[in-house]
Amino acid sequence: MTNAGMEEQSSYDHVLTAEYSSLIAMEFGRNPIVNDEAAFDIYPSPTRPNPSTLPLRPPIVTIMGHVDHGKTTLLDKLRSTSVAKGEAGGITQHIGAFSVPVPASSGEGPKTITFLDTPGHAAFSAMRARGASVTDIVVLVVAADDGIMPQTREVLDLIQREKLNAVVAINKIDKPGVDIENVQNALLAEGVQLESFGGDIPCVPVSGLTGKGLDDLVETISLIAETRELRAEQEGDIQGYVLESKIRKGLGPVATVLLLRGCLKPSAHVICGTHHGRVRSMLDSSDKAVKAAYPGMAVTVTGWKSLPKAGDEVLQGTEADVKKAIANRERKADLEATMEDLEVINEQRRLERDRREAEAAEEAPSSPVVRHPEQQGPKELRLVVKGDVSGSVEAVVGALQCIGNKEACVKIISSGVGDVTESDVLRAQAAQGTIVAFTVSTPRSVEVLAKQHSVPLVSSKIIYSLIDDIRSSVIQLLPPII
Ligand code: GDP
């Protein structure tokens, strides 16, 4: 196993994938057209910042390892050394992350390191399930007196699978009789390419209990971060993730937001899932007010109208955009709930039918139940889809053809770009289908023809309401209870 992520020389935190930016555009009620060439151009070229000129951001580090190998002790030590002397004794809030300063002598790297302190937390599983990993570097803790254990292997698998940068911390070196070399050999046997053996995974002996080796660990992390060139915009709208959220007395719903991009300030409008708010204040782990938060920082944000969920993404927009996106997201959530209801209704219908058939068979055991021959396969809602550009036709076809189940579903007869034409009507009529016109118009004469041939025509400019309409039509195709 190597530090594969190191090969990527930099991480451009302002670049979004075409798919992701399309989704955001749809959330804000726009109709995205994906042009592969332009997909990464979120700025017009004269204003596009050169990624390598963006400021460095602190690396985000997660400590992982087998139970009892000393993760909590190590985190506590790192945290306590990071709390300024003047604040010692002051009450610190647990906010899911803390910052450790990097000594100035450690080169051109970041000034601080952000440690996440709840790696087993639900928020992380939620983020990972969505393929969003906020971790740049994993510190794998291996207790020198225990060696490689099952959870150590799980972490090694994760590092390899997600191509994460890693540092091995061989812990508990203060214990008498421990053999660091033994642990290193065991790691080599697992395929871990340690730096001291010509590989690129550093290995640092430490003691979370005494603090020995922690400076080396911080320096090693900072060196990896320097090589990775973790850079992010420190201005403009933010992107971040909720680490924790709760209701706090006197503050209402609060959420710790880990920022990855942009600058968060009070009075910003933020959205997270179907929750939103206007930032009233931001607090650090000592509950001190923060005026502006930057990438790599975790701050407790107050001002939410309701409680956001840990692991969800936080974005910023104008008040109107946030409102619009909330309406769309709520609608989407409703649709998903409808789909689940649909499954439940189907299951109930199936059970009811089975019960009636069983009853009928019991009542007339000598005469076989006479059944009407059933139509083979699911009932189909056949569609002829027209849209204004190929991107939107693809998006509509992609969304509509997922609707349905084993008993009733959508079948796309044809799809194309442009206004609805007479041949679309004839094609739909031949297939006993419906025409879907997405953001295109239908000439009056074609409308008349469709009416004459009893071809239904569904026009829409909003993909969610179109999905809604088509879903209702599919529901109507479901067999009634006999
Ligand atoms: P976790 O389950 O990985 O979070 O492990 P903990 O941090 O809870 O540590 C498990 C046990 O190992 C505790 O009894 C710690 O006091 C002890 N421990 C942790 N780090 C060290 C260390 O560096 N040296 C020694 N001697 N004991 C340690």
Residues whose N, C-alpha, C, O or C-beta is under 5 A from the ligand:
A	BS01	GDP	H66 V67 D68 H69 G70 K71 T72 T73 L74 N171 K172 I173 D174 K175 V206 S207 G208 L209
